Amino acid sequence: MSASEVMQKLAPRLFVIEYIDPPRRATSSASGRGAAGDGKSRAERFGDEISLVLSVASQHDEVLINLTSPGGSVSEYGLASSHILRLKQAGIKTTVAVDTVAASGGYMMAVCADRICAAPFAFIGSIGVVAELPNVNKLLTRIDVDWLQFTAGRFKRTITPFGETTVEARAKFQQDIELIHDAFKQHIGANRPLDVELVATGEAWLAVQAKSYGLVDELCTSHDVIMRMAAAGFDVVEITRKPPPRSLFSVFDRLVSMSTSAEGALGAMLARVPGFGAEGAAARALGAVPDALRDRSPSTFAQLDGTVRLSEDSPAARATVRAS
């Protein structure tokens, strides 16, 4: 065993990736495309994050994906699921932690992990497919408006918002949905040992109920997993993205940030003045926020600039690993 392999075994790392869809900030589309200013969907950015982990991780490391998603586009979540399977193929143990919801496409992703943990009141499941749209064809006919559509191919279009729906078109559309549902069920069965027909009803359950169906392995939060792994000797490495370049629209944000910094500095000054010390109400009001920000738990951060930075107290701190 080489020196580097010994180091990897003695100082394993837990890579933490947060997958929230839709993201907390407003995006340019329902799929989250462009949220990071790079024009990519969340699933595509997730692939970049997985690639970074694969470029630096060893089989002694593990990955935690903090997943929050009610579902969405079939193709987007199929892609995200495939990225998790890349970790499994590389032999890197992966855990998905669900604090609030992993339903439909979210659960499609979750089953690709080696282990699923969920907070007791998180929503889990919804193994089904849905498609809906309004049809205003009767309204257009009433006001004497023709909707002209030209296609090549018998089923190039079936159900549309403006065209007349036929029995054949409805049957074809339903058939397509059923085929997607069948593929969804096969995906679940291939990645998790459970009674697929029992749970593939489109229902979502609280995690306390979902556990009895085999949909989750353990009832706990993502924080519980991180603390447990840290106590076991893992260095916690959080994968984050470099923020996009600031624009003119961010000037207000800078002003707010400057105001907060000034308030923190004033609080620190008042804390040294008699009567405004740690026991004083003014110091507590003005100094509490900066103190809280400084008291962060020791975790390691990595940005998608191709570099992983290890914490100073890490046994592997002398090694800086760069992604090729």
C-alpha positions as a LaTeX table, in Angstrom:
\begin{tabular}{lrrr}
\hline
Residue & $x$ (\AA) & $y$ (\AA) & $z$ (\AA) \\
\hline
Met1 & 0.00 & 0.00 & 0.00 \\
Ser2 & 1.43 & 3.36 & $-1.05$ \\
Ala3 & 1.79 & 6.37 & 1.23 \\
Ser4 & $-1.09$ & 8.15 & $-0.52$ \\
Glu5 & $-3.36$ & 5.15 & $-0.04$ \\
Val6 & $-2.48$ & 5.03 & 3.65 \\
Met7 & $-3.29$ & 8.74 & 3.93 \\
Gln8 & $-6.64$ & 8.23 & 2.20 \\
Lys9 & $-7.53$ & 5.40 & 4.55 \\
Leu10 & $-6.49$ & 7.31 & 7.68 \\
Ala11 & $-8.21$ & 10.55 & 6.62 \\
Pro12 & $-11.41$ & 9.65 & 4.72 \\
Arg13 & $-13.61$ & 12.46 & 3.49 \\
Leu14 & $-17.35$ & 12.97 & 3.35 \\
Phe15 & $-18.25$ & 15.05 & 0.28 \\
Val16 & $-21.53$ & 16.91 & 0.82 \\
Ile17 & $-23.59$ & 18.05 & $-2.18$ \\
Glu18 & $-26.81$ & 20.00 & $-1.80$ \\
Tyr19 & $-29.45$ & 19.36 & $-4.46$ \\
Ile20 & $-32.40$ & 21.71 & $-4.11$ \\
Asp21 & $-34.85$ & 21.95 & $-6.99$ \\
Pro22 & $-36.43$ & 24.35 & $-7.54$ \\
Pro23 & $-33.61$ & 26.43 & $-6.04$ \\
Arg24 & $-34.30$ & 28.95 & $-3.33$ \\
Arg25 & $-33.60$ & 31.90 & $-5.62$ \\
Ala26 & $-35.76$ & 32.70 & $-8.63$ \\
Thr27 & $-34.62$ & 31.07 & $-11.87$ \\
Ser28 & $-35.18$ & 31.74 & $-15.52$ \\
Ser29 & $-37.22$ & 28.58 & $-16.08$ \\
Ala30 & $-39.10$ & 25.84 & $-14.28$ \\
Ser31 & $-36.12$ & 23.49 & $-14.58$ \\
Gly32 & $-33.80$ & 25.93 & $-12.84$ \\
Arg33 & $-31.83$ & 26.65 & $-15.99$ \\
Gly34 & $-29.51$ & 29.60 & $-15.66$ \\
Ala35 & $-29.85$ & 29.92 & $-11.87$ \\
Ala36 & $-26.07$ & 29.96 & $-11.44$ \\
Gly37 & $-25.53$ & 32.33 & $-14.36$ \\
Asp38 & $-24.00$ & 29.60 & $-16.54$ \\
Gly39 & $-27.04$ & 28.63 & $-18.63$ \\
Lys40 & $-27.04$ & 25.08 & $-17.28$ \\
Ser41 & $-29.93$ & 23.20 & $-15.68$ \\
Arg42 & $-29.65$ & 21.96 & $-12.11$ \\
Ala43 & $-29.11$ & 18.41 & $-13.35$ \\
Glu44 & $-26.25$ & 19.55 & $-15.58$ \\
Arg45 & $-24.58$ & 21.45 & $-12.75$ \\
Phe46 & $-25.09$ & 18.40 & $-10.53$ \\
Gly47 & $-23.14$ & 16.40 & $-13.11$ \\
Asp48 & $-20.26$ & 18.90 & $-12.80$ \\
Glu49 & $-20.28$ & 18.47 & $-9.04$ \\
Ile50 & $-20.25$ & 14.68 & $-9.30$ \\
Ser51 & $-17.38$ & 14.86 & $-11.81$ \\
Leu52 & $-15.35$ & 16.95 & $-9.38$ \\
Val53 & $-15.91$ & 14.43 & $-6.60$ \\
Leu54 & $-14.98$ & 11.51 & $-8.85$ \\
Ser55 & $-11.77$ & 13.27 & $-9.89$ \\
Val56 & $-10.48$ & 13.55 & $-6.31$ \\
Ala57 & $-12.27$ & 10.90 & $-4.22$ \\
Ser58 & $-10.96$ & 7.49 & $-3.24$ \\
Gln59 & $-12.94$ & 4.38 & $-2.33$ \\
His60 & $-12.36$ & 5.26 & 1.33 \\
Asp61 & $-14.41$ & 8.45 & 0.89 \\
Glu62 & $-18.18$ & 8.76 & 0.96 \\
Val63 & $-20.74$ & 11.16 & $-0.52$ \\
Leu64 & $-23.80$ & 12.69 & 1.13 \\
Ile65 & $-26.43$ & 14.27 & $-1.13$ \\
Asn66 & $-28.78$ & 16.56 & 0.75 \\
Leu67 & $-31.80$ & 16.22 & $-1.51$ \\
Thr68 & $-34.87$ & 18.45 & $-1.60$ \\
Ser69 & $-37.21$ & 18.04 & $-4.57$ \\
Pro70 & $-40.91$ & 17.49 & $-5.26$ \\
Gly71 & $-40.07$ & 16.25 & $-8.78$ \\
Gly72 & $-40.22$ & 17.73 & $-12.23$ \\
Ser73 & $-39.17$ & 16.93 & $-15.79$ \\
Val74 & $-38.67$ & 13.22 & $-16.51$ \\
Ser75 & $-35.54$ & 13.76 & $-18.61$ \\
Glu76 & $-33.95$ & 16.16 & $-16.10$ \\
Tyr77 & $-34.40$ & 13.80 & $-13.17$ \\
Gly78 & $-33.36$ & 10.83 & $-15.27$ \\
Leu79 & $-30.10$ & 12.66 & $-15.97$ \\
Ala80 & $-29.58$ & 13.56 & $-12.30$ \\
Ser81 & $-30.22$ & 9.92 & $-11.34$ \\
Ser82 & $-27.61$ & 8.76 & $-13.84$ \\
His83 & $-25.03$ & 11.02 & $-12.20$ \\
Ile84 & $-25.63$ & 9.36 & $-8.81$ \\
Leu85 & $-25.21$ & 5.96 & $-10.44$ \\
Arg86 & $-21.76$ & 7.12 & $-11.59$ \\
Leu87 & $-20.75$ & 7.22 & $-7.92$ \\
Lys88 & $-22.04$ & 3.69 & $-7.38$ \\
Gln89 & $-20.14$ & 2.45 & $-10.44$ \\
Ala90 & $-16.96$ & 4.02 & $-9.03$ \\
Gly91 & $-17.44$ & 2.16 & $-5.76$ \\
Ile92 & $-18.01$ & 5.31 & $-3.68$ \\
Lys93 & $-20.63$ & 4.80 & $-0.98$ \\
Thr94 & $-23.43$ & 7.34 & $-1.34$ \\
Thr95 & $-26.13$ & 8.42 & 1.09 \\
Val96 & $-29.14$ & 10.57 & 0.23 \\
Ala97 & $-30.60$ & 12.61 & 3.10 \\
Val98 & $-34.10$ & 14.05 & 2.74 \\
Asp99 & $-35.04$ & 16.76 & 5.23 \\
Thr100 & $-38.34$ & 17.89 & 3.70 \\
Val101 & $-39.34$ & 16.20 & 0.43 \\
Ala102 & $-38.10$ & 13.71 & $-2.17$ \\
Ala103 & $-41.10$ & 12.91 & $-4.32$ \\
Ser104 & $-41.56$ & 11.68 & $-7.89$ \\
Gly105 & $-38.34$ & 12.68 & $-9.70$ \\
Gly106 & $-36.77$ & 13.44 & $-6.32$ \\
Tyr107 & $-37.31$ & 9.86 & $-5.25$ \\
Met108 & $-36.11$ & 8.66 & $-8.65$ \\
Met109 & $-32.78$ & 10.21 & $-7.67$ \\
Ala110 & $-32.84$ & 8.95 & $-4.09$ \\
Val111 & $-33.13$ & 5.25 & $-4.96$ \\
Cys112 & $-29.80$ & 5.42 & $-6.82$ \\
Ala113 & $-27.95$ & 5.90 & $-3.52$ \\
Asp114 & $-26.70$ & 3.08 & $-1.30$ \\
Arg115 & $-28.70$ & 4.44 & 1.63 \\
Ile116 & $-31.66$ & 6.79 & 2.10 \\
Cys117 & $-32.14$ & 8.76 & 5.32 \\
Ala118 & $-35.13$ & 11.01 & 5.88 \\
Ala119 & $-36.48$ & 13.29 & 8.58 \\
Pro120 & $-39.61$ & 11.75 & 10.14 \\
Phe121 & $-42.01$ & 14.24 & 8.57 \\
Ala122 & $-40.39$ & 14.48 & 5.15 \\
Phe123 & $-42.60$ & 13.52 & 2.20 \\
Ile124 & $-41.35$ & 10.45 & 0.32 \\
Gly125 & $-42.56$ & 8.55 & $-2.74$ \\
Ser126 & $-45.05$ & 9.78 & $-5.35$ \\
Ile127 & $-43.88$ & 7.14 & $-7.82$ \\
Gly128 & $-46.14$ & 8.16 & $-10.66$ \\
Val129 & $-46.42$ & 10.33 & $-13.77$ \\
Val130 & $-48.73$ & 13.27 & $-14.40$ \\
Ala131 & $-49.40$ & 15.48 & $-17.43$ \\
Glu132 & $-52.06$ & 18.13 & $-17.66$ \\
Leu133 & $-52.85$ & 21.16 & $-19.79$ \\
Pro134 & $-55.88$ & 23.32 & $-20.56$ \\
Asn135 & $-57.61$ & 22.95 & $-23.90$ \\
Val136 & $-59.37$ & 26.01 & $-25.30$ \\
Asn137 & $-60.43$ & 24.50 & $-28.61$ \\
Lys138 & $-64.16$ & 24.89 & $-27.84$ \\
Leu139 & $-63.64$ & 28.53 & $-26.92$ \\
Leu140 & $-61.79$ & 29.20 & $-30.20$ \\
Thr141 & $-64.59$ & 27.52 & $-32.13$ \\
Arg142 & $-67.18$ & 29.66 & $-30.33$ \\
Ile143 & $-65.44$ & 32.87 & $-31.39$ \\
Asp144 & $-64.86$ & 31.55 & $-34.92$ \\
Val145 & $-61.07$ & 31.17 & $-34.69$ \\
Asp146 & $-59.37$ & 28.33 & $-36.54$ \\
Trp147 & $-56.23$ & 26.72 & $-35.10$ \\
Leu148 & $-54.03$ & 25.51 & $-37.94$ \\
Gln149 & $-51.34$ & 22.94 & $-37.22$ \\
Phe150 & $-49.29$ & 21.00 & $-39.75$ \\
Thr151 & $-47.47$ & 17.80 & $-38.82$ \\
Ala152 & $-45.67$ & 14.93 & $-40.50$ \\
Gly153 & $-46.06$ & 11.68 & $-38.63$ \\
Arg154 & $-49.24$ & 10.14 & $-37.28$ \\
Phe155 & $-48.53$ & 10.94 & $-33.62$ \\
Lys156 & $-46.28$ & 13.97 & $-33.96$ \\
Arg157 & $-48.90$ & 15.83 & $-31.92$ \\
Thr158 & $-51.64$ & 14.24 & $-29.82$ \\
Ile159 & $-53.00$ & 16.55 & $-27.11$ \\
Thr160 & $-52.37$ & 20.30 & $-27.48$ \\
Pro161 & $-53.84$ & 23.38 & $-25.80$ \\
Phe162 & $-55.54$ & 24.60 & $-28.97$ \\
Gly163 & $-56.34$ & 21.62 & $-31.17$ \\
Glu164 & $-59.38$ & 19.38 & $-31.04$ \\
Thr165 & $-58.80$ & 16.23 & $-28.95$ \\
Thr166 & $-59.77$ & 12.92 & $-30.47$ \\
Val167 & $-60.33$ & 9.53 & $-28.86$ \\
Glu168 & $-57.25$ & 8.21 & $-30.64$ \\
Ala169 & $-55.11$ & 11.13 & $-29.45$ \\
Arg170 & $-56.25$ & 10.68 & $-25.85$ \\
Ala171 & $-55.49$ & 6.97 & $-25.97$ \\
Lys172 & $-52.02$ & 7.58 & $-27.38$ \\
Phe173 & $-51.25$ & 10.24 & $-24.80$ \\
Gln174 & $-52.32$ & 7.94 & $-21.97$ \\
Gln175 & $-50.24$ & 5.12 & $-23.45$ \\
Asp176 & $-47.16$ & 7.34 & $-23.46$ \\
Ile177 & $-47.69$ & 8.20 & $-19.80$ \\
Glu178 & $-48.08$ & 4.54 & $-18.89$ \\
Leu179 & $-44.83$ & 3.68 & $-20.67$ \\
Ile180 & $-42.98$ & 6.36 & $-18.69$ \\
His181 & $-44.52$ & 5.00 & $-15.48$ \\
Asp182 & $-43.38$ & 1.48 & $-16.37$ \\
Ala183 & $-39.82$ & 2.74 & $-16.93$ \\
Phe184 & $-40.01$ & 4.57 & $-13.60$ \\
Lys185 & $-41.05$ & 1.37 & $-11.81$ \\
Gln186 & $-38.30$ & $-0.63$ & $-13.49$ \\
His187 & $-35.78$ & 2.00 & $-12.34$ \\
Ile188 & $-37.04$ & 1.75 & $-8.75$ \\
Gly189 & $-36.94$ & $-2.05$ & $-8.78$ \\
Ala190 & $-33.46$ & $-2.17$ & $-10.26$ \\
Asn191 & $-32.00$ & 0.08 & $-7.57$ \\
Arg192 & $-33.94$ & $-0.79$ & $-4.42$ \\
Pro193 & $-35.34$ & $-4.09$ & $-3.09$ \\
Leu194 & $-39.02$ & $-3.41$ & $-2.40$ \\
Asp195 & $-42.49$ & $-4.29$ & $-3.63$ \\
Val196 & $-42.67$ & $-1.83$ & $-6.51$ \\
Glu197 & $-46.32$ & $-2.48$ & $-7.38$ \\
Leu198 & $-47.29$ & $-1.75$ & $-3.77$ \\
Val199 & $-45.65$ & 1.68 & $-3.69$ \\
Ala200 & $-45.89$ & 2.80 & $-7.35$ \\
Thr201 & $-49.41$ & 4.20 & $-6.91$ \\
Gly202 & $-48.45$ & 7.87 & $-7.12$ \\
Glu203 & $-48.95$ & 8.30 & $-3.36$ \\
Ala204 & $-46.53$ & 10.18 & $-1.12$ \\
Trp205 & $-46.04$ & 9.24 & 2.51 \\
Leu206 & $-44.44$ & 10.76 & 5.57 \\
Ala207 & $-41.04$ & 9.17 & 6.13 \\
Val208 & $-42.28$ & 7.43 & 9.29 \\
Gln209 & $-44.78$ & 5.60 & 7.09 \\
Ala210 & $-42.48$ & 5.28 & 4.08 \\
Lys211 & $-39.95$ & 3.37 & 6.17 \\
Ser212 & $-42.46$ & 0.56 & 6.72 \\
Tyr213 & $-42.76$ & 0.21 & 2.92 \\
Gly214 & $-38.98$ & 0.06 & 2.50 \\
Leu215 & $-38.74$ & 3.46 & 0.81 \\
Val216 & $-36.20$ & 4.76 & 3.35 \\
Asp217 & $-33.58$ & 3.07 & 5.52 \\
Glu218 & $-33.30$ & 5.38 & 8.52 \\
Leu219 & $-35.19$ & 8.24 & 10.14 \\
Cys220 & $-32.72$ & 11.08 & 10.72 \\
Thr221 & $-31.77$ & 14.47 & 9.30 \\
Ser222 & $-28.85$ & 15.44 & 7.10 \\
His223 & $-27.26$ & 17.12 & 10.13 \\
Asp224 & $-27.38$ & 13.82 & 12.01 \\
Val225 & $-25.52$ & 12.10 & 9.17 \\
Ile226 & $-22.85$ & 14.79 & 8.98 \\
Met227 & $-22.25$ & 14.83 & 12.73 \\
Arg228 & $-22.07$ & 11.04 & 12.84 \\
Met229 & $-19.55$ & 10.87 & 10.02 \\
Ala230 & $-17.45$ & 13.66 & 11.51 \\
Ala231 & $-17.39$ & 11.82 & 14.83 \\
Ala232 & $-16.23$ & 8.71 & 12.96 \\
Gly233 & $-13.16$ & 10.59 & 11.71 \\
Phe234 & $-14.31$ & 11.82 & 8.31 \\
Asp235 & $-13.25$ & 15.25 & 7.06 \\
Val236 & $-16.42$ & 17.00 & 5.87 \\
Val237 & $-16.00$ & 18.58 & 2.43 \\
Glu238 & $-18.88$ & 20.70 & 1.16 \\
Ile239 & $-19.07$ & 21.17 & $-2.60$ \\
Thr240 & $-20.14$ & 24.72 & $-3.48$ \\
Arg241 & $-20.18$ & 26.75 & $-6.66$ \\
Lys242 & $-18.31$ & 29.97 & $-7.31$ \\
Pro243 & $-20.82$ & 32.84 & $-7.41$ \\
Pro244 & $-21.42$ & 34.42 & $-10.83$ \\
Pro245 & $-19.84$ & 37.83 & $-11.55$ \\
Arg246 & $-21.70$ & 40.68 & $-9.92$ \\
Ser247 & $-23.88$ & 42.87 & $-12.12$ \\
Leu248 & $-25.34$ & 46.34 & $-11.71$ \\
Phe249 & $-28.41$ & 44.71 & $-10.20$ \\
Ser250 & $-26.33$ & 43.55 & $-7.23$ \\
Val251 & $-25.40$ & 47.07 & $-6.07$ \\
Phe252 & $-28.27$ & 47.07 & $-3.59$ \\
Asp253 & $-27.07$ & 43.74 & $-2.19$ \\
Arg254 & $-23.61$ & 45.23 & $-1.66$ \\
Leu255 & $-25.05$ & 48.20 & 0.18 \\
Val256 & $-27.00$ & 45.89 & 2.47 \\
Ser257 & $-23.86$ & 43.83 & 3.07 \\
Met258 & $-21.84$ & 46.96 & 3.88 \\
Ser259 & $-24.54$ & 48.06 & 6.31 \\
Thr260 & $-24.45$ & 44.69 & 8.08 \\
Ser261 & $-20.63$ & 44.83 & 8.31 \\
Ala262 & $-20.75$ & 48.34 & 9.73 \\
Glu263 & $-23.32$ & 47.28 & 12.29 \\
Gly264 & $-21.11$ & 44.35 & 13.33 \\
Ala265 & $-18.06$ & 46.60 & 13.67 \\
Leu266 & $-20.04$ & 49.06 & 15.78 \\
Gly267 & $-21.22$ & 46.22 & 17.99 \\
Ala268 & $-17.63$ & 45.05 & 18.50 \\
Met269 & $-16.54$ & 48.60 & 19.46 \\
Leu270 & $-19.40$ & 49.03 & 21.92 \\
Ala271 & $-18.57$ & 45.67 & 23.48 \\
Arg272 & $-15.27$ & 47.17 & 24.73 \\
Val273 & $-16.96$ & 50.22 & 26.25 \\
Pro274 & $-17.91$ & 49.98 & 29.98 \\
Gly275 & $-21.63$ & 49.39 & 30.27 \\
Phe276 & $-21.81$ & 47.92 & 26.79 \\
Gly277 & $-19.91$ & 44.70 & 27.46 \\
Ala278 & $-21.05$ & 41.15 & 26.96 \\
Glu279 & $-23.59$ & 41.66 & 29.71 \\
Gly280 & $-25.05$ & 44.80 & 28.14 \\
Ala281 & $-28.17$ & 44.75 & 26.03 \\
Ala282 & $-26.62$ & 46.92 & 23.33 \\
Ala283 & $-23.69$ & 44.55 & 22.84 \\
Arg284 & $-26.03$ & 41.60 & 22.60 \\
Ala285 & $-28.15$ & 43.39 & 20.03 \\
Leu286 & $-25.29$ & 44.60 & 17.82 \\
Gly287 & $-22.64$ & 41.97 & 18.39 \\
Ala288 & $-24.63$ & 38.75 & 18.33 \\
Val289 & $-24.89$ & 38.45 & 14.56 \\
Pro290 & $-21.15$ & 38.74 & 13.73 \\
Asp291 & $-20.29$ & 36.40 & 16.62 \\
Ala292 & $-22.73$ & 33.81 & 15.31 \\
Leu293 & $-21.22$ & 34.07 & 11.87 \\
Arg294 & $-17.74$ & 33.51 & 13.29 \\
Asp295 & $-18.77$ & 30.45 & 15.31 \\
Arg296 & $-19.13$ & 28.12 & 12.39 \\
Ser297 & $-18.55$ & 24.43 & 12.87 \\
Pro298 & $-15.23$ & 23.22 & 11.39 \\
Ser299 & $-16.11$ & 21.99 & 7.93 \\
Thr300 & $-14.20$ & 22.00 & 4.69 \\
Phe301 & $-15.35$ & 23.75 & 1.55 \\
Ala302 & $-14.59$ & 23.07 & $-2.08$ \\
Gln303 & $-15.57$ & 25.19 & $-5.05$ \\
Leu304 & $-16.04$ & 24.06 & $-8.62$ \\
Asp305 & $-12.87$ & 25.83 & $-9.74$ \\
Gly306 & $-11.04$ & 22.50 & $-9.88$ \\
Thr307 & $-9.51$ & 22.81 & $-6.41$ \\
Val308 & $-10.29$ & 21.04 & $-3.17$ \\
Arg309 & $-9.07$ & 22.82 & $-0.05$ \\
Leu310 & $-8.65$ & 20.82 & 3.13 \\
Ser311 & $-9.16$ & 22.24 & 6.62 \\
Glu312 & $-6.00$ & 23.20 & 8.51 \\
Asp313 & $-6.57$ & 20.60 & 11.25 \\
Ser314 & $-7.06$ & 17.81 & 8.73 \\
Pro315 & $-4.50$ & 14.99 & 8.79 \\
Ala316 & $-4.29$ & 15.45 & 5.03 \\
Ala317 & $-3.87$ & 19.22 & 5.19 \\
Arg318 & $-0.47$ & 19.07 & 3.56 \\
Ala319 & $-1.96$ & 17.71 & 0.36 \\
Thr320 & $-3.76$ & 20.01 & $-2.05$ \\
Val321 & $-5.50$ & 17.99 & $-4.70$ \\
Arg322 & $-6.29$ & 19.56 & $-8.01$ \\
Ala323 & $-8.79$ & 18.14 & $-10.42$ \\
Ser324 & $-7.33$ & 17.39 & $-13.80$ \\
\hline
\end{tabular}
